[in-house]
Amino acid sequence: MSSMRKLLSTNAPGAVLLVRLVVGGIFLSEGIQKFLFPGDLGVGRFMKIGIPSPEIMAPFVGVCEILCGALLLIGLLTRFASLVLFINISVAIVTTKIPLLVSKGFWSFAHEARVDYAMLLGSLFLLIAGAGGLSADARIESGKVISRKEKQ
């Protein structure tokens, strides 16, 4: 099996669409908001939490969230997009939530990290399971999407 087939393959049920919609939709929204509200959610926030080169990293992270979130919504390159977003949310947890755990304790951390935790596990789930049957990945992998060369 080629690496592209491995990347696209999935035996997961179509209901995985629901996880893709949640994870992809939230990341897409957060990425867009980094550009709409740069002072609070983009460069300004990255400066506040001490991310190096915030003027480069905030737009980079925003673009990754937008592109990978959109890929999850359509179920295209789902495992790749999930890996990028898993790394993204892991860094977010380490830089914003772990300091909260240290300074304010477990219950404050648990409250503030609930969405991050769900996004971490949702991304991990999609990385393992793949896009599911109702996805562009499944259509491509099954051969239902025929290239122009094959049509000729």
N, C-alpha and C positions, 0 to 999 in steps of 0.2 A: 504494500500500500504506500503510495507516495506521501510525502510530508503534507502536501496540500489536502489530500483526502483525509489524512489523520486529523488535520486541523478542523476540517469541516464535518467530519463524521459525528453522528449522534444517534443513540438508541433511546434517548429520552422522549417521553410522551409530549404531545402538543401542548399540554398544560404548562410546560416550562415557559411558554409565552408570558404567563402572568408574572413570573419572576423577572423575565427580561423587561417587561413594561415598567415594573417598579424600579429596578436598578437603573435601567437605561434612562427612564424619565427623570429620575432624581439627579443623576449625574449630568444629563443634558441641561436641566434647569440650573443647577449649580454652576456649570461652566458659563452659561449665558450671563448669569448674575455677576460673575467676576468682571465682566466687561460693562454691564449696566451700572454697577455700584463699586467702582474700583477702590474708593476710599475705605469702604466697610468690608468688602468681600474679596477684593483683588489685591492690587499692589499695596494698599494701605494695611490690609490685614497681614499680608506676608511680611511687611516691614515690622509690624507690631510683634509677631511671633518669632522673629529672628531668622527667617528664611534668607539665605544668601542671594544676592542679585534679584531682589523682589521684582524689579521692573522687567526682568526677563522671565523669571520663574512663574509669576502669576499669570501672564498671558499664555505661557507654554502649558501650564496646568489647565487653564480654562479651555484652550483649544483641544487638549487631550480629552477632557471631560465632555466637550461638545461632540467631537468626532466619535469617540468610543461609545458615548451614550446613544448617539444616533445609530451606530452599528448594532448595538444591542437591540434597539427598538425594531429594526428590520431583520435581525438575526443573521447578519452577515459578518463573517470572521469573528464569531462570538467568543471563541476561546482566546484569541489574540486580544480583543477589546477587554475581556474580563481580566486578563493578566495585567494589562496596563492599569485598569481601574483598581484592581486588588493592590497593586504597588502604591497607587495614588492614595487610597484610603488608609493604607498602613502608615504611610508618612504622615497623613493628617492626624491619625490617632497618636502616633509617637510625639508629634510636635504640639498638639493642642489638648489632647485628653489625658495623656500620662502625667504632664505637669499638674493638671487639675486633680488627679488622683493623689499625687504627692502633697499638694497644698491644701486641698479641701476634704480629702477622704473619699471612701468608697461610694457612699450614697450620692454625693454630688457628682462624682465621676460617672456612676451608673446612669443617672438621669441625663447628663449632658452627652454621653457617648452612645445612647440607644440607637440613634439613626446611623451613626458611624459603624456600630457593631453589626447592624442589619445589612448595611452596604458591604461590609467586609465579608460576611457570610454569604450574601447573595452573589457577590462576585466570585467567591470561591466555588459556590455551587455551580455556577455557569461555566467556570473553568473546567470543572470535573465532568459535568453532565453534557455540556454542549448546548446548542441552541434549541433542541427539540424539533419535533416534526413540523411545526408551523413556522418555518423560517426559510430565509434565503439559503442558508447553509445546507439545509436538508434538500432543498430543490436542486441546488448545484451538485451536491454529493450523489444524489440519486440519478443524475443525468437528465433531469427534466428541463434544465436550462441548456440549450444547445448553442454552441458558438457559431459565428458566421461561417467559419471554415467548414464545419460539419454540415451545414445546410447546403453548401454548394456541391 
